[in-house]
């Protein structure tokens, strides 16, 4: 049985009496000492319980696919409310308010970082993925199963190999010393920007299916987000254009799952850059 609203002017018994009575609205109002509007309301309803007082349509600036993206960012990157607000206003919806964002997180049960399962959105990140890695200098392609730890291992092997080649080819002691130093400087998985593309569910009354591209620097605060329904090559170009203009780092190597598909998206951009 649902709880009666604290400001209700009628009881379930009064409502049942109104519904079953043949008396006029004015007479019932005087008899029960309530307004005629209340009498008319309960005459139309056979249910004597209070209806939900939650608005049927929520006043929110975020569309349903944008809310999904917000929840993905919250669970995957564990951003604070202020960090998430900045990301949302930059990449998702410029009209997002702090209070509206907080209500969105509360509706989806992710308003408190302390209550979130640390594995809720990151399980797939630990699964190995077979990828091809192309060295920029030699164009040599190496295949490997990649996890966050394997990623750093492969990159360090490539760096060590390059350092040894420099050491053999350079007669200058100064260059040799530089190569040895490069060999000793190792990468970790925190030195690699992680990029993830998620296909969103197709929501009701939605003709387009959206994808969410999230790139972030695990060691810093740099984040790039693209919520798109257009061609993926266009999304890839937007990402590279943003990285080249705003990212606080230089791209040294590209490590990609589904390498051939990745290369088909980015090679056109590379050709345009060379043409300029």
Beta strands, then each sheet from edge to edge (+ up, - down):
strand 1: 129-134
strand 2: 141-146
strand 3: 193-199
strand 4: 211-217
strand 5: 223-228
strand 6: 255-257
sheet 1: 2+ 1- 6+
sheet 2: 3+ 4- 5+
end
